[in-house]
Amino acid sequence: MDADVFISGAIDKGSRQGILSLSSLERSVYLISEAEVACDMGSGLDYPLRHYGRDGLDVCADAFESIQAIPIARALREIRYADEQLDEESAEAAQSLISSRTGYDYSSIQKWVESHFHESS
């Protein structure tokens, strides 16, 4: 399968059927996309927090870590394990990192997906 087809399919499936319908690889792709869209549109981490809770930030951080976006993964974990109230400064910093695609780009996601294809062959 082509990485681009897989990525767009995972995003489409997640949008239509929800995160529980996704495989682990699809879920990671979908969460990265959701975080990008939420941050680009200005809702930042409020959307993922409302839909997936703080535990969902761990899964999202794992997804970013998988594509070597370590600064984003660290920022998400900092928020995840902070006090109950969302610290605006930390949230804005994470949003900025995600919006600027710090540590990765689309080709990073493609290569990561392709590496999974090669592992399963």
Secondary structure, DSSP 8 states (H G I E B T S, - for coil): --HHHHHHHHHHHHHHH-GGGS-HHHHHHHHHHHHHHHHHTT-TTHHHHHHHHHHHHHHHHHHHHHTT-HHHHHHHHHHHTS-SS--HHHHHHHHHHHHTTTT--HHHHHHHHHHHHHHH-
